Amino acid sequence: MPDSFISHGDAYIFGIDGTITGCSVQSVQRKKSFANTTEVVNENGNRVHKRYDDVDDAITIELIPKAAGFTEPVAGTKLVWKSVNYIVESVDDKREAKGFVRYTLACVKPQYVNVA
């Protein structure tokens, strides 16, 4: 049987659009948020101004390592995802009796920090 599928209806984006050597990426979640916010309140305690600055581009990647060719990620190191340099902020290592080893990487690209 050929590798093909039948689809009816609207077209949707499917799957994951990036890879990491030595593993299978299971999911990617991306979030942009402001790391620096400041408020000004008046004499009555009412907020009259709010400033937003310093956008963090954060991703959380869940992956399953392959038996060969995988290097365990370390917090504080650089990770390149879709040509963007991120800092690995945390590494969760999940192991269970009836499942594969899974790593969850929380990574961030601060707006004004050069991740080299």
Secondary structure, 3 states (H helix, E strand, C coil): CCCCCCCCCCCCCCCCCCCCCCEEEEEEEEEEEEEEEEEEECCCCCEEEEEEEEEEEEEEEEEEECCCCCCCCCCCCEEEECCEEEEEEEEEEECCCCCCCEEEEEEEEECCCCCC
